[in-house]
Amino acid sequence: MAVHEQVHSLSPDQLESVSGGTGALGVYRPGFQYKQESLDFFRHCVGEETYQLAMNSDAGREHHYAVARAFLNQKEWEKFVWIEEFGSLDGFPEH
């Protein structure tokens, strides 16, 4: 499946599944203050072309975290969420 098809095929259920959280590592909780830092990390992980396609989609403009979750593996996703909460990977628990 092409990247643009993956982005545009995100369903409301997929978006909802990453929109709330309990505070566990890797669970997205709205309201984090370091959105740009986390998006920079997302761009680094997926490359410029995929990043632009993802973020220029309707889903990317409305739910940046859901698009990131669709493209990042579990470890990258945990780092994305950490960066969005703390601004960097400083203190990220390696397990």
N, C-alpha and C positions, 0 to 999 in steps of 0.2 A: 504494500500500500504506500502510495506517495505521501510525503510529509504533509502537503496541503490537505489531502484526504483525511489524514489522521487528525489534523486540527479541526477541520469542519465537521467531523463525525463525533465530536464529544457530545454526549447526551446530557440532559439535565441531571440524571442520576450520577453520572461521572463527576460533573461539576459539584454536586451536592456532597459527594463522598469525601471531598477534600476541603470542604468549606468550613467545617467546624472542628472542634478538637477537645481533647482532655488535658492537654499540656504534656503529653508523652513526646519523646524525641521523634521527630519526623511527622508530627501531626500539626497541620496548619491551623493557626488560630488568627482570625482577622485582626487587624489593628497593629501589626508590626510596623516599626518605624523605618526600617532599612530596606525598603522596596528596591531602590536603585542598586544597592550593593548585591542583593540577591539576584536581580535581573542580570547584572554583570557576570555573576557566577554561572547563571543559566546559559548566557551567550557563550561563555568560555567552554562549557560542557558540550554544547550542541553545534557550535560553529555559527558563523554570521548568517549564512543563507537560511538555515533552518530557524534560527532565532527570528529573523525578519519575517519569514512566512508565518511563524507561530504568533508573533506579537502583532502582526498586521491583520490577523483574522478577527472576526467578531468575538470569538472566545478569548483570544489573547488580550484584546482591549478591555473586556469586561471582567475577566477572571484570570489574571496573569498567573496565579498560583496553580490553577487547574491545568493550564497549558503546560506549565513547567512540570507538573506531576506526570502528565501524559508522556513526556519525553525523557525524564530523568530516571535512572535506575534507583533502587531503594537507598543506597548509600549517598548518591548525589542529592536525592530528595531530602534526606536528613540534614545534609550540609546546607542546602538551599534554605530550609526552614530555620536552621541555626543562624545563618547569616542574616536572614530577615529580622530575627529577633535581637541579635547582638551586634550586627554590623560587620563581623569578620568571623573567621574560623578559630580565633583565639579561644582557647578553653574547650573546643569541641572534643567530646569524649570519643576517643578511638577505641573501638571494641572489636 
